[in-house]
Structures are given as C-alpha cells and as structure tokens.
Amino acid sequence: MANLLIIGAGGVGRVSSFKAAKNKDTFKNIVLASRTKSKCEKIAKDIKERLGVEIKTYALDANKKENVVDLIKKENIDIVCNVALPYQ
C-alpha cells in the first residue's frame, strides 16, 4: 500500500481525492495539499461523510520546491499527483 500526496484542491483535485479514497486497499495514507487549506478540508469532510475514509490536509505553497520536499518527507509519500497549475 502506498502513501499518496495530491497537490491541488480544485475540481481535478476533488475528483482525484475521491478516486483515491475509493481505492483504500491501494492507498494507505492520502494527503491533500493546496494553497488554501479550507478547500482541502471541505473535500476531506465530504470524503469522510460519503466514503468513511479520512485524509490528511495541509496548506502548501507548491511554488517553493522545498515545501513540497518537506511534506513528502514528513508524510513518507510514495506517489505525488500534481493537479495544481502546470508551473507548480
């Protein structure tokens, strides 16, 4: 089972988070991070209510590479799914 980091809490981030949560046998730990933590928290709340799966949320400035690296290390991430803006 893998630890997944999804960067971006827009429409694609929402769909990606739900798809990952539906595959809880594949993903041991799902982390959703975006500039605006409240967007992540709303998605996490919806997933918890609908699927019973908890995901972690973080505020993340993905423009700064070191922030992304630090979060990857902190959560022991195996897979990064970047659905934020392309330059991030």
HELIX and SHEET records of a PDB file:
HELIX    1   1 GLY A   11  ALA A   21  1                                  11    
HELIX    2   2 LYS A   37  LEU A   51  1                                  15    
HELIX    3   3 LYS A   65  LYS A   74  1                                  10    
SHEET    1   A 4 LYS A  56  ALA A  59  0                                        
SHEET    2   A 4 PHE A  27  SER A  34  1                                        
SHEET    3   A 4 ALA A   2  ILE A   7  1                                        
SHEET    4   A 4 ILE A  79  ASN A  82  1                                        
END                                                                             
